[in-house]
Amino acid sequence: MPVWEARHGARDNTGYARINTAPIRRTPLTIPNLGRFADGVAPVTASNGQVFICNDGGRLYAFEANGTPLWHRDLGHGFVATTSPVVGTPVQGHFTIYVLGTRAMDDHTVSPVVTRAQARLFAFTETGTPRWEQDLPFDDVREFRPAPPSLLQRFVAPEWLDSVILTLAFVSNPYPGLHTRIIAVSSGGAIEAVKDVSSYVSPIEGDVWWVPGFSFPLDTHPVWDTPVVLPAPGAAVEASGWTPRIWVTDGIKYLFHYDFDGHAFTEQKRIELPGPSSPVMLDPHENIAEFQRIAFYSAGSELRSSNVSTGPLGGTRVIAEGQATKLCPTYLGNHVLMFTRGSDDTRFPSGLVVVANGAVVSETTLPSQTMVPAAASQNHIFVSTKNVFLQYDRYMQKVGEVPWVNGGRIGPAIGPDGWVYAMASNILFIFPPMQNTGPVGGAHDTTHAPTGGGAGNAGRGRLG
């Protein structure tokens, strides 16, 4: 059963769900007033169909597949969430939702005042009960740029164990440079391993620091009404295997391959290339070469691939005028990949580029800009843009669209039963699966719109 457990699909980061989805032919269910969300986040789903998303105020929402509200919880203590949560592997019907929170505080005990930041991982049960909180190991940090968490599963007799893989870029006081660190946290909340991936001196002016790959710098032709800051590129984890492999990028210069034995990250390979995206990791049965595990990633205007064992397999050059992509590729099945060309400039529209067997087979210009990668089912491709949510078939013919306002900043997701989730502004849009022929979420004069208040409160609204 396909599970969209992390921001871009499963732990392998493919953005691909092995299930058929329905054409967008009906008015979707809409759930408004969910707060403000950080750029680049996305809903995630569990194997039972439940949906989770956390706004940048640190409020985690849980819904049934059809949008019925279940509960919400606040991280509290000033912690905010700027990445998607990740859903743990179910054990006898129970699972854990992990949320990465960060906060900054001014230290007035020194002069001049110094800003110190903190990162903490929060764990909740599927019913919203807090399980544990774990502070992450960082010393004297001024600012974090976290990547979406991923999940690693390894076999330790007699069972499979989960580890949460966290990638955080951070600036230390007093601005000596940018550093990237990966951390493994057990499902019980223990720190298992810490690895410093890379460190750079970055250009910083005043209180603003910027690193290629983390943001689209606005120019004289801005598309977005506020500055765009994407999460740091994250990790892709092998979906199966006795010795889990991890591909992780610093988003600036290097792509790394690590093995993880439950105690330490062991570097196996590093590949130097400018601004690599989050990688996509394919299992052997998905690869062109039998029994090979291949990682795909975009860098500038190229889609590249590497064999886990032997190194780079060469690249496919894709000419992209204007803003080149730094977005994670999307797997379409049958050895076909697609990457989303994002843009913050009206002169250079966003687009989709499909690559098969090392060659570009199609390019599609999008009607408005996007900053998030597409999602794919077995029969459809879903793209969130600023002005419209789009659905294409596998021949890149448009199947459906829903106009909206201020989209293109939050990624779409696909549930295990074929429900599709997308967001614009502070509204969650829910599209029904193929087997659902009746009204979504009940009668057409009811919907479920969470209101404020304490944990677990929920209100009512109307079907959009």
RODO-2510 file (C-alpha; in nm, 4 decimals, decimal comma):
residues 464
     n   res          X          Y          Z
     1     m     0,0000     0,0000     0,0000
     2     p     0,1537     0,3348    -0,0973
     3     v     0,2185     0,5670     0,1937
     4     w     0,3042     0,9350     0,1542
     5     e     0,4922     0,9349     0,4840
     6     a     0,7269     1,2262     0,4113
     7     r     0,7173     1,5525     0,2160
     8     h     0,7883     1,3977    -0,1252
     9     g     0,6242     1,0580    -0,0873
    10     a     0,7819     0,7605     0,0833
    11     r     1,1254     0,7524     0,2448
    12     d     1,2849     0,7001    -0,0992
    13     n     1,1691     1,0533    -0,1901
    14     t     1,0275     0,9568    -0,5310
    15     g     0,7021     1,1534    -0,5088
    16     y     0,5322     0,8498    -0,6661
    17     a     0,2336     0,6483    -0,5377
    18     r     0,1599     0,3081    -0,6942
    19     i    -0,2143     0,3633    -0,7107
    20     n    -0,4624     0,4999    -0,9647
    21     t    -0,6240     0,8359    -0,8952
    22     a    -0,9497     0,9835    -1,0220
    23     p    -0,9782     1,2707    -1,2717
    24     i    -1,0561     1,6056    -1,1117
    25     r    -1,4204     1,6316    -1,2166
    26     r    -1,5925     1,7440    -0,8952
    27     t    -1,5690     2,0308    -0,6521
    28     p    -1,3108     1,9342    -0,3897
    29     l    -1,3662     1,9378    -0,0183
    30     t    -1,2016     2,2459     0,1292
    31     i    -1,0815     2,2968     0,4849
    32     p    -0,9944     2,6638     0,5488
    33     n    -0,8358     2,8576     0,8336
    34     l    -0,5459     2,6249     0,9010
    35     g    -0,2974     2,9051     0,9632
    36     r     0,0154     3,0038     0,7768
    37     f     0,2481     2,7424     0,6328
    38     a     0,6187     2,7484     0,5569
    39     d     0,7251     2,7322     0,1930
    40     g     0,7920     2,3870     0,0548
    41     v     0,6022     2,1808     0,3119
    42     a     0,3376     1,9219     0,2194
    43     p     0,0751     1,7003     0,3837
    44     v     0,1792     1,3461     0,4765
    45     t    -0,0336     1,0338     0,5136
    46     a    -0,0283     0,7128     0,7147
    47     s    -0,1106     0,3603     0,5983
    48     n    -0,4610     0,3907     0,7497
    49     g    -0,5292     0,6961     0,5305
    50     q    -0,5004     0,9614     0,8021
    51     v    -0,3498     1,2945     0,6938
    52     f    -0,1137     1,5188     0,8912
    53     i     0,0234     1,8668     0,8318
    54     c     0,1905     2,1187     1,0618
    55     n     0,1678     2,4964     1,0168
    56     d     0,4523     2,7335     1,0893
    57     g     0,2941     2,8268     1,4205
    58     g     0,3790     2,4765     1,5391
    59     r     0,0256     2,3331     1,5221
    60     l    -0,0008     1,9731     1,3996
    61     y    -0,3370     1,8807     1,2414
    62     a    -0,4717     1,5280     1,1944
    63     f    -0,7596     1,4387     0,9597
    64     e    -0,9309     1,1307     0,8289
    65     a    -0,8738     1,0661     0,4582
    66     n    -1,1934     1,2545     0,3653
    67     g    -1,1053     1,5597     0,5749
    68     t    -1,2918     1,4765     0,8934
    69     p    -1,0897     1,6407     1,1732
    70     l    -0,9382     1,4121     1,4347
    71     w    -0,7252     1,6330     1,6590
    72     h    -0,4639     1,9042     1,6652
    73     r    -0,1698     1,9614     1,8952
    74     d     0,0643     2,2558     1,9505
    75     l     0,4392     2,2113     1,9893
    76     g     0,4394     2,5009     2,2366
    77     h     0,7305     2,6822     2,4033
    78     g     0,7786     2,9053     2,0978
    79     f     0,8704     2,6190     1,8624
    80     v     0,7670     2,6577     1,4988
    81     a     0,7575     2,3986     1,2202
    82     t     0,9080     2,4888     0,8832
    83     t     0,9133     2,1366     0,7348
    84     s     0,6639     1,8564     0,6869
    85     p     0,6198     1,5915     0,9567
    86     v     0,7140     1,2291     0,8915
    87     v     0,5031     0,9224     0,9764
    88     g     0,6635     0,6186     1,1383
    89     t     0,6144     0,2559     1,0384
    90     p     0,2938     0,1099     1,1877
    91     v     0,3345    -0,1670     1,4451
    92     q     0,0168    -0,3608     1,5216
    93     g    -0,1909    -0,0672     1,4007
    94     h    -0,0032     0,1962     1,6009
    95     f     0,2403     0,4513     1,4624
    96     t     0,4184     0,7742     1,5544
    97     i     0,4167     1,1172     1,3897
    98     y     0,7447     1,3078     1,4184
    99     v     0,7634     1,6867     1,3917
   100     l     1,0821     1,8932     1,3837
   101     g     1,0491     2,2211     1,5722
   102     t     1,2912     2,5136     1,5869
   103     r     1,2945     2,8313     1,7901
   104     a     1,5198     3,1330     1,8402
   105     m     1,5741     3,3281     2,1594
   106     d     1,7724     3,6435     2,2344
   107     d     2,0384     3,5932     2,4986
   108     h     2,0520     3,9154     2,7009
   109     t     2,3151     3,7820     2,9382
   110     v     2,5854     3,8879     2,6929
   111     s     2,6596     4,2197     2,5251
   112     p     2,5859     4,2675     2,2458
   113     v     2,2752     4,0485     2,2590
   114     v     2,3201     3,7147     2,0776
   115     t     2,0424     3,5142     1,9118
   116     r     2,0597     3,1452     1,9984
   117     a     1,8520     2,8833     1,8195
   118     q     1,7341     2,5411     1,9282
   119     a     1,6012     2,2379     1,7394
   120     r     1,3771     1,9750     1,9002
   121     l     1,2118     1,6614     1,7640
   122     f     0,8571     1,5956     1,8865
   123     a     0,6847     1,2547     1,8741
   124     f     0,3064     1,2010     1,8898
   125     t     0,0966     0,8853     1,8791
   126     e    -0,1648     0,8430     1,6071
   127     t    -0,4244     0,9677     1,8567
   128     g    -0,2298     1,2881     1,9266
   129     t    -0,0839     1,1882     2,2625
   130     p     0,2674     1,3299     2,3113
   131     r     0,5252     1,0487     2,3362
   132     w     0,8524     1,2316     2,3895
   133     e     1,0594     1,5384     2,3006
   134     q     1,4291     1,5301     2,2172
   135     d     1,6599     1,8313     2,1897
   136     l     1,9028     1,7924     1,9015
   137     p     2,2781     1,8340     1,9581
   138     f     2,3858     2,1822     1,8481
   139     d     2,6075     2,4385     2,0210
   140     d     2,5688     2,8158     1,9960
   141     v     2,3611     2,8278     1,6768
   142     r     2,2146     3,1502     1,5424
   143     e     1,9758     3,0163     1,2770
   144     f     1,8563     2,6821     1,1359
   145     r     1,7448     2,5893     0,7868
   146     p     1,6003     2,2384     0,8401
   147     a     1,5266     1,9841     0,5686
   148     p     1,2170     1,7623     0,5791
   149     p     1,2763     1,4588     0,8040
   150     s     1,3017     1,1143     0,6484
   151     l     1,2636     0,7667     0,7896
   152     l     1,5155     0,4816     0,7888
   153     q     1,4252     0,1229     0,8684
   154     r     1,6815    -0,1424     0,9561
   155     f     1,6521    -0,4999     1,0748
   156     v     1,7738    -0,5821     1,4247
   157     a     1,6637    -0,9335     1,5154
   158     p     1,3883    -1,0072     1,5778
   159     e     1,2310    -0,6867     1,4458
   160     w     1,2584    -0,3875     1,2136
   161     l     1,3486    -0,0605     1,3823
   162     d     1,2827     0,2964     1,2684
   163     s     1,5194     0,5903     1,2865
   164     v     1,4281     0,9490     1,2002
   165     i     1,6913     1,1037     0,9721
   166     l     1,7239     1,4809     1,0151
   167     t     1,9264     1,7174     0,7984
   168     l     1,9807     2,0714     0,9265
   169     a     2,1852     2,3551     0,7837
   170     f     2,2795     2,6106     1,0460
   171     v     2,4733     2,9303     1,1047
   172     s     2,6813     2,9446     1,4209
   173     n     2,7506     3,2511     1,6291
   174     p     2,9049     3,4835     1,5370
   175     y     2,8571     3,4021     1,1663
   176     p     3,1654     3,1901     1,0958
   177     g     2,9859     3,0080     0,8152
   178     l     2,7183     2,7615     0,7133
   179     h     2,7287     2,4021     0,8355
   180     t     2,5227     2,0936     0,7495
   181     r     2,4632     1,8114     0,9963
   182     i     2,2646     1,4875     0,9797
   183     i     2,1246     1,3243     1,2929
   184     a     1,9596     0,9874     1,3523
   185     v     1,7016     0,9635     1,6317
   186     s     1,5524     0,6299     1,7369
   187     s     1,1777     0,5703     1,7514
   188     g     1,2174     0,5852     2,1284
   189     g     1,3755     0,9312     2,1216
   190     a     1,7442     0,8471     2,1701
   191     i     2,0167     1,0202     1,9675
   192     e     2,1777     0,7370     1,7689
   193     a     2,4292     0,9156     1,5476
   194     v     2,5489     1,2631     1,4521
   195     k     2,7523     1,3489     1,1428
   196     d     2,8820     1,6865     1,0238
   197     v     2,8387     1,6737     0,6478
   198     s     2,9952     1,9972     0,5257
   199     s     3,0906     2,3490     0,6272
   200     y     3,1236     2,6673     0,4212
   201     v     3,1849     3,0352     0,4675
   202     s     2,8685     3,1906     0,3259
   203     p     2,7989     3,5466     0,2131
   204     i     2,6144     3,7258     0,4925
   205     e     2,5030     4,0867     0,4950
   206     g     2,3738     4,2209     0,8228
   207     d     2,1246     3,9750     0,9646
   208     v     2,0474     3,8068     0,6308
   209     w     2,2268     3,4977     0,5057
   210     w     2,1524     3,3211     0,1811
   211     v     2,2853     3,0030     0,0273
   212     p     2,2043     2,8754    -0,3244
   213     g     1,9511     2,5965    -0,3122
   214     f     1,7700     2,7198    -0,0023
   215     s     1,5738     3,0053    -0,1551
   216     f     1,4706     3,1797    -0,4723
   217     p     1,6157     3,5312    -0,4359
   218     l     1,3635     3,7871    -0,5517
   219     d     1,4703     4,0200    -0,8350
   220     t     1,3071     4,3097    -1,0205
   221     h     1,0289     4,0819    -1,1528
   222     p     0,8935     3,9103    -0,8415
   223     v     0,6125     3,6586    -0,8743
   224     w     0,5508     3,6067    -0,5047
   225     d     0,4212     3,8748    -0,2712
   226     t     0,6601     3,7667     0,0060
   227     p     1,0173     3,6330    -0,0095
   228     v     1,0431     3,2622    -0,0806
   229     v     1,2526     3,0457     0,1498
   230     l     1,2467     2,6726     0,0797
   231     p     1,3488     2,4014     0,3261
   232     a     1,7034     2,2779     0,2936
   233     p     1,7440     1,9840     0,0533
   234     g     1,7020     1,6629     0,2486
   235     a     1,7816     1,2936     0,2384
   236     a     1,6523     0,9957     0,0441
   237     v     1,6620     0,6589     0,2179
   238     e     1,6642     0,3186     0,0583
   239     a     1,3160     0,1757     0,1003
   240     s     1,4450    -0,1755     0,1660
   241     g     1,7702    -0,3534     0,2382
   242     w     1,9620    -0,5057     0,5265
   243     t     2,2166    -0,2223     0,5314
   244     p     2,0172     0,0959     0,4729
   245     r     2,1743     0,3479     0,2403
   246     i     2,1212     0,7204     0,2682
   247     w     2,1776     0,9862     0,0038
   248     v     2,1929     1,3373     0,1451
   249     t     2,2929     1,6728    -0,0012
   250     d     2,4206     1,9920     0,1516
   251     g     2,2394     2,1808    -0,1262
   252     i     2,5507     2,3766    -0,2132
   253     k     2,8296     2,1618    -0,3486
   254     y     2,8146     1,7928    -0,2490
   255     l     2,5911     1,4877    -0,2624
   256     f     2,6857     1,2212    -0,0065
   257     h     2,6160     0,8492     0,0231
   258     y     2,6202     0,7070     0,3773
   259     d     2,5553     0,3677     0,5282
   260     f     2,3991     0,3583     0,8740
   261     d     2,4367     0,0657     1,1154
   262     g     2,2355     0,2118     1,4019
   263     h     2,5416     0,3659     1,5665
   264     a     2,7233     0,5749     1,3061
   265     f     2,7014     0,7200     0,9561
   266     t     2,9782     0,5811     0,7340
   267     e     3,0560     0,7847     0,4239
   268     q     3,0815     0,5688     0,1128
   269     k     3,0914     0,8333    -0,1560
   270     r     3,0662     1,2038    -0,2244
   271     i     2,9911     1,3679    -0,5574
   272     e     3,0791     1,7292    -0,6240
   273     l     2,8306     1,9327    -0,8263
   274     p     2,6699     2,2761    -0,7918
   275     g     2,3520     2,3052    -0,5858
   276     p     2,2202     1,9473    -0,5901
   277     s     1,8537     1,8949    -0,5074
   278     s     1,7179     1,6402    -0,2664
   279     p     1,7852     1,3014    -0,4293
   280     v     1,5396     1,0322    -0,5353
   281     m     1,6294     0,6734    -0,4428
   282     l     1,4983     0,3800    -0,6475
   283     d     1,4859     0,0153    -0,5437
   284     p     1,6552    -0,2460    -0,7630
   285     h     1,3332    -0,3659    -0,9281
   286     e     1,2658    -0,0074    -1,0405
   287     n     1,6039     0,0466    -1,2040
   288     i     1,7152     0,0113    -1,5617
   289     a     2,0067    -0,2094    -1,4628
   290     e     1,8989    -0,5158    -1,2656
   291     f     2,0046    -0,5301    -0,8993
   292     q     2,1414    -0,1765    -0,9071
   293     r     2,0265     0,0956    -0,6735
   294     i     2,0296     0,4335    -0,8396
   295     a     1,9919     0,7813    -0,6958
   296     f     1,8566     1,0579    -0,9215
   297     y     1,8969     1,4267    -0,8505
   298     s     1,8849     1,7590    -1,0303
   299     a     2,1658     2,0120    -1,0357
   300     g     2,1179     2,3416    -1,2102
   301     s     1,9742     2,2465    -1,5490
   302     e     2,0777     1,8814    -1,5379
   303     l     1,9116     1,5611    -1,4262
   304     r     2,1819     1,3203    -1,3123
   305     s     2,2026     0,9701    -1,1750
   306     s     2,4490     0,7665    -0,9703
   307     n     2,4822     0,3960    -0,9038
   308     v     2,5147     0,3331    -0,5327
   309     s     2,8108     0,1028    -0,5878
   310     t     2,9993     0,2450    -0,8836
   311     g     2,9334     0,6196    -0,8814
   312     p     2,7959     0,8671    -1,1376
   313     l     2,6178     0,7227    -1,4404
   314     g     2,6389     1,0421    -1,6427
   315     g     2,3861     1,3202    -1,6781
   316     t     2,1060     1,4326    -1,9031
   317     r     2,1453     1,7930    -2,0071
   318     v     1,8198     1,9848    -1,9948
   319     i     1,8504     2,3441    -2,1107
   320     a     1,6468     2,5709    -1,8840
   321     e     1,6460     2,9424    -1,9511
   322     g     1,6245     3,1621    -1,6459
   323     q     1,5790     3,0021    -1,3072
   324     a     1,7176     2,6501    -1,3233
   325     t     1,5533     2,3839    -1,1131
   326     k     1,6690     2,2936    -0,7669
   327     l     1,3558     2,0938    -0,6952
   328     c     1,3568     1,7220    -0,6253
   329     p     1,2780     1,5035    -0,9317
   330     t     0,9562     1,2996    -0,9407
   331     y     0,9515     0,9348    -1,0467
   332     l     0,6783     0,8397    -1,2939
   333     g     0,7383     0,4638    -1,3057
   334     n     0,8839     0,2581    -1,5914
   335     h     1,2234     0,4305    -1,5708
   336     v     1,0702     0,7712    -1,6464
   337     l     1,1473     1,0766    -1,4307
   338     m     1,0287     1,4333    -1,4347
   339     f     1,1549     1,7447    -1,2725
   340     t     0,9739     2,0672    -1,2036
   341     r     1,1401     2,3845    -1,3246
   342     g     1,0628     2,6541    -1,0690
   343     s     1,0852     3,0277    -1,1258
   344     d     1,0416     3,3502    -0,9346
   345     d     1,0563     3,5638    -1,2488
   346     t     0,7628     3,6341    -1,4795
   347     r     1,0008     3,6347    -1,7765
   348     f     1,0802     3,2665    -1,7271
   349     p     0,7723     3,0486    -1,6659
   350     s     0,7840     2,7307    -1,4631
   351     g     0,7592     2,4009    -1,6450
   352     l     0,7791     2,0222    -1,6370
   353     v     1,0557     1,8266    -1,8093
   354     v     1,0134     1,4495    -1,8615
   355     v     1,3223     1,2319    -1,9093
   356     a     1,3189     0,8668    -2,0198
   357     n     1,6204     0,6456    -2,0891
   358     g     1,8568     0,9406    -2,0730
   359     a     1,6693     1,1669    -2,3144
   360     v     1,4193     1,4492    -2,2803
   361     v     1,0871     1,3234    -2,4176
   362     s     0,8606     1,6176    -2,3396
   363     e     0,8516     1,9662    -2,1884
   364     t     0,5404     2,1424    -2,0648
   365     t     0,5131     2,5097    -1,9708
   366     l     0,2998     2,5760    -1,6655
   367     p     0,0441     2,8603    -1,6644
   368     s     0,1902     3,0106    -1,3458
   369     q     0,4942     2,9673    -1,1260
   370     t     0,5638     2,6955    -0,8724
   371     m     0,8286     2,6242    -0,6116
   372     v     0,7359     2,2652    -0,5191
   373     p     0,7887     1,9363    -0,7074
   374     a     0,5019     1,7488    -0,8686
   375     a     0,3358     1,4353    -0,7302
   376     a     0,2611     1,1304    -0,9452
   377     s     0,0223     0,8363    -0,9268
   378     q     0,0184     0,5464    -1,1712
   379     n    -0,2072     0,7374    -1,4084
   380     h    -0,1814     1,1079    -1,3206
   381     i     0,0596     1,3912    -1,2403
   382     f    -0,0416     1,6679    -0,9988
   383     v     0,1185     2,0118    -1,0005
   384     s     0,0587     2,3012    -0,7624
   385     t     0,1131     2,6434    -0,9211
   386     k     0,0418     2,9920    -0,7937
   387     n    -0,2913     3,0381    -0,9731
   388     v    -0,4159     2,6856    -1,0475
   389     f    -0,3889     2,3238    -0,9356
   390     l    -0,3269     2,1041    -1,2403
   391     q    -0,3752     1,7376    -1,3237
   392     y    -0,2092     1,5735    -1,6268
   393     d    -0,2262     1,2201    -1,7633
   394     r     0,0883     1,0205    -1,8379
   395     y     0,0993     1,1700    -2,1888
   396     m     0,1180     1,5192    -2,0353
   397     q    -0,2330     1,6039    -2,1532
   398     k    -0,4249     1,8179    -1,9065
   399     v    -0,7048     1,6255    -1,7364
   400     g    -0,8357     1,8786    -1,4850
   401     e    -0,7656     2,2018    -1,3047
   402     v    -0,8877     2,3989    -1,0040
   403     p    -0,8240     2,7762    -0,9956
   404     w    -0,7090     2,9117    -0,6625
   405     v    -0,5126     3,1965    -0,5020
   406     n    -0,1587     3,1872    -0,3611
   407     g    -0,0829     2,8263    -0,4476
   408     g     0,2442     2,6811    -0,5685
   409     r     0,4167     2,7049    -0,2312
   410     i     0,2981     2,3797    -0,0677
   411     g     0,3479     2,0391    -0,2295
   412     p     0,0664     1,7985    -0,3211
   413     a     0,0298     1,4527    -0,1652
   414     i    -0,1469     1,1258    -0,2533
   415     g    -0,3094     0,9042     0,0095
   416     p    -0,2995     0,5230     0,0174
   417     d    -0,6570     0,4938    -0,1152
   418     g    -0,6152     0,7490    -0,3931
   419     w    -0,7242     1,0645    -0,2129
   420     v    -0,5258     1,3673    -0,3334
   421     y    -0,4322     1,6624    -0,1119
   422     a    -0,3186     2,0110    -0,2119
   423     m    -0,2969     2,3506    -0,0426
   424     a    -0,3279     2,7156    -0,1383
   425     s    -0,3190     3,0019     0,1104
   426     n    -0,4364     2,8417     0,4357
   427     i    -0,6872     2,6044     0,2712
   428     l    -0,6519     2,2282     0,2364
   429     f    -0,8104     2,0925    -0,0850
   430     i    -0,9135     1,7256    -0,0858
   431     f    -0,9957     1,5335    -0,4061
   432     p    -1,1813     1,1993    -0,3816
   433     p    -1,0496     0,8660    -0,5112
   434     m    -1,1841     0,6672    -0,8043
   435     q    -1,3973     0,4315    -0,5968
   436     n    -1,5775     0,7159    -0,4186
   437     t    -1,8953     0,7979    -0,6141
   438     g    -2,0945     0,9683    -0,3390
   439     p    -2,0606     1,3096    -0,1764
   440     v    -1,7243     1,3761    -0,0181
   441     g    -1,7273     1,3950     0,3598
   442     g    -2,1074     1,3687     0,3836
   443     a    -2,3788     1,6081     0,2687
   444     h    -2,2802     1,9070     0,0571
   445     d    -2,3694     2,1564     0,3255
   446     t    -2,1175     2,0290     0,5760
   447     t    -1,7436     2,0260     0,5963
   448     h    -1,4925     2,0310     0,8708
   449     a    -1,3068     2,3526     0,9424
   450     p    -1,0891     2,3494     1,2548
   451     t    -1,1191     2,6504     1,4775
   452     g    -0,8894     2,7858     1,7441
   453     g    -0,8825     2,6742     2,1013
   454     g    -0,7149     2,3984     2,2918
   455     a    -0,5699     2,0756     2,1628
   456     g    -0,8248     1,8556     1,9956
   457     n    -1,0839     2,1244     1,9289
   458     a    -1,2518     2,1265     1,5885
   459     g    -1,5251     2,3305     1,4298
   460     r    -1,7448     2,3047     1,1232
   461     g    -1,7679     2,4784     0,7883
   462     r    -1,9126     2,4056     0,4479
   463     l    -1,8198     2,2005     0,1442
   464     g    -1,6453     2,4175    -0,1151
***
